[in-house]
Amino acid sequence: TKNRWLVLVAANKKLSTKIIFNNLKNTIPLTKIPNRSPMTYSIGINNLKNISEHLVPEIVVAQYFLSKQKGIKYFGMSGSGPTCFGIFRKREEAIEATLNILKIRPKWWIKHGQLLS
């Protein structure tokens, strides 16, 4: 197992888990950012993401920002949102991604840390 680095991004928007589950149905996906990775099979697909993206469009923006970072291996939304995550192999890449996104969205909550698996 390899140590990986995680970047968490939240747009400081409230999102009710109850509302997400009350609206659990087929929705049109908003994220059209390619995210093909072998990690998809180990992490899984988040069926709540489409609903959350409709309620808080900044979730799409956060994933877009993560998708453009050097060294990104996988990105997605955590739980029912609105926090998004990016996985990197190198600490330096996670730090750089954190700083890059903070420059673009200084009022968002953005942190990095080590993911031990």
Steps between C-alpha positions, in 0.01 A plus 500: 500500500613849414452815696293747305417862554154645520378852424157592637305789345175646633332810358354599840147424386252316720341185365239298686557124497126458563417696184749291301341172610147636456589575138676172431393425145653501156636845423697631208873500581658845494862389530629417156866511599683180399592303810607166365728333747566150633423654841132529400459131570651517848330827600167439330243730344320759712132476407420817700733722297253587220238624747755698703643663187155628404451654844853640540658565156829593668553123542549480123742794511701342784535175304604694192773681697621169644498333158742761364766456770838348428524142623128447564420127507132512590240756607143486621249613757499373856177352635197713421723807455581775467865412577702374203831317505801441281756222544868553421804274535742771608483740793640783287221457244234515772653814647525663157138410420385644834682828436380519137134459593532740796628766259188457285251463787656654815174479699456126447611246761794309349733265690746225416617199696637152477270209429630175644369183341 
